[in-house]
Each structure stands twice: as C-alpha cells, then as structure tokens.
C-alpha cells in the first residue's frame, strides 16, 4: 500500500481584493512535473535528515526503468477493512497485482542468472 496525497488547488490568483482571474499556465503538464520533482526533492531531503534510507521518485515506473505493474489504490475504507481481516474487491485486485509483479521479478531474476551462467561458459 503506497502512501500518497491528493492536492486540490485553485487556478485563481489571490489579490488584495480576493480571488482574481484564472491563471491557465498553472494547469500545464510541465509545471505539474516541476512541482512533483520539487516535492520529491523536499521529501527526500527530509528523509535524509531523519536518517531514513528510503527515497521517493516522482517519475512513472516506466521512466524509472522499473518493469512492474502499478499497484491499484485501495482507498481508506477498503484499507481499514483489510487491516481487520475482511477481504475486499479492491484488496483482491491489489493482491493480484502483487502476485503478477512477484512473478515478473522472478522471471527477470531467472533470465539474469541464465545470462550470467552463459557468459561464464567457455
């Protein structure tokens, strides 16, 4: 289960008189990527200061070169039920993705070992 956040921001500028016109540039994908990158940097600096080894990456799995299926979001209600031992549809979807990812990782490890073994043969 991946902790995450959803942020809702206004596209309207705030002026001394209150909310002004919409600033459409704030809705650009480039700016969103910039904000995500800055957020990841801030989180990683905080993790480093706290002595935590884990790091976050704002990029997609594909952009990171990670070959695995994204895990679906459970949601607060399903997560609470799963913690109490009650299986949910969302929880089952999550477990199925985890199984497929484990199988994918096992296959990749097997291929890597075979390639390493082939490289060592005369």
C-alpha positions as CSV (number, residue, x, y, z in Angstrom):
1,X,0.0,0.0,0.0
2,X,1.6,3.2,-1.2
3,X,1.0,6.3,0.9
4,X,0.1,9.2,-1.3
5,X,-1.7,12.6,-1.3
6,X,-4.3,14.3,-3.5
7,X,-4.0,18.1,-3.6
8,X,-6.7,20.5,-4.7
9,X,-5.5,23.9,-5.7
10,X,-7.4,26.9,-7.1
11,X,-6.4,28.2,-10.5
12,X,-7.4,31.6,-9.5
13,X,-4.8,34.1,-8.4
14,X,-5.3,35.7,-5.0
15,X,-5.2,39.5,-5.0
16,X,-5.8,42.1,-2.2
17,X,-9.4,42.2,-3.3
18,X,-9.8,38.4,-3.1
19,X,-9.8,35.8,-5.9
20,X,-8.9,37.1,-9.3
21,X,-8.8,35.6,-12.8
22,X,-7.8,32.0,-13.5
23,X,-4.1,31.5,-14.3
24,X,-4.3,28.9,-17.0
25,X,-0.5,28.4,-17.0
26,X,-0.8,26.7,-13.6
27,X,-2.6,23.9,-15.3
28,X,0.3,22.9,-17.6
29,X,1.8,19.4,-17.5
30,X,5.3,21.0,-17.5
31,X,4.6,22.9,-14.3
32,X,3.0,19.9,-12.7
33,X,6.1,17.9,-13.4
34,X,8.2,20.6,-12.0
35,X,6.1,20.7,-8.8
36,X,6.3,16.9,-8.5
37,X,10.0,17.0,-8.9
38,X,10.4,19.7,-6.3
39,X,8.1,17.8,-3.9
40,X,10.2,14.6,-4.3
41,X,13.4,16.6,-3.6
42,X,11.9,18.1,-0.4
43,X,10.6,14.7,0.8
44,X,14.0,13.0,0.1
45,X,15.8,15.8,2.0
46,X,13.5,15.3,5.0
47,X,14.0,11.5,4.8
48,X,17.8,12.0,4.7
49,X,17.7,14.4,7.7
50,X,15.6,11.8,9.6
51,X,18.1,9.0,8.8
52,X,15.6,7.1,6.7
53,X,17.1,5.1,3.8
54,X,14.1,5.0,1.6
55,X,13.6,7.6,-1.1
56,X,10.7,8.7,-3.3
57,X,10.7,9.3,-7.0
58,X,8.2,11.5,-8.8
59,X,8.6,9.7,-12.2
60,X,6.5,7.0,-13.6
61,X,7.7,3.4,-13.2
62,X,8.5,3.3,-17.0
63,X,10.6,6.5,-16.7
64,X,12.4,4.9,-13.8
65,X,13.1,1.8,-15.9
66,X,11.1,-0.4,-13.5
67,X,9.3,-3.3,-15.1
68,X,6.3,-3.8,-12.9
69,X,2.6,-3.1,-12.9
70,X,1.4,-0.1,-10.8
71,X,-0.5,-1.2,-7.7
72,X,-4.1,0.0,-7.5
73,X,-5.2,2.3,-4.8
74,X,-7.2,0.6,-2.0
75,X,-8.9,3.6,-0.5
76,X,-9.4,4.3,3.2
77,X,-12.5,2.1,3.7
78,X,-11.0,-0.9,1.9
79,X,-7.7,-0.5,3.7
80,X,-9.4,-0.4,7.1
81,X,-11.4,-3.5,6.3
82,X,-8.3,-5.3,5.0
83,X,-6.5,-4.4,8.3
84,X,-9.3,-6.0,10.2
85,X,-9.0,-9.2,8.1
86,X,-12.0,-8.5,5.9
87,X,-11.2,-9.2,2.3
88,X,-12.4,-6.6,-0.2
89,X,-12.6,-6.5,-4.0
90,X,-10.0,-3.7,-4.1
91,X,-7.8,-5.7,-1.8
92,X,-8.1,-8.7,-4.1
93,X,-7.1,-6.6,-7.0
94,X,-4.1,-5.3,-5.1
95,X,-3.0,-8.8,-4.2
96,X,-3.4,-10.0,-7.8
97,X,-1.1,-7.2,-9.0
98,X,1.4,-8.0,-6.3
99,X,1.4,-11.7,-7.4
100,X,1.9,-10.7,-11.1
101,X,4.7,-8.4,-10.1
102,X,6.4,-11.1,-8.0
103,X,6.2,-13.5,-10.9
104,X,7.6,-10.8,-13.2
105,X,10.5,-10.2,-10.8
106,X,11.2,-14.0,-10.5
107,X,11.2,-14.3,-14.3
108,X,13.6,-11.4,-14.6
109,X,15.9,-12.9,-12.0
110,X,15.9,-16.3,-13.8
111,X,16.8,-14.7,-17.1
112,X,19.6,-12.7,-15.4
113,X,21.0,-15.9,-13.8
114,X,20.8,-17.7,-17.2
115,X,22.6,-14.9,-19.0
116,X,25.3,-14.7,-16.3
117,X,25.8,-18.5,-16.5
118,X,26.0,-18.3,-20.3
119,X,28.6,-15.6,-20.0
120,X,30.8,-17.7,-17.7
121,X,30.9,-20.7,-20.1
122,X,33.9,-21.1,-22.3
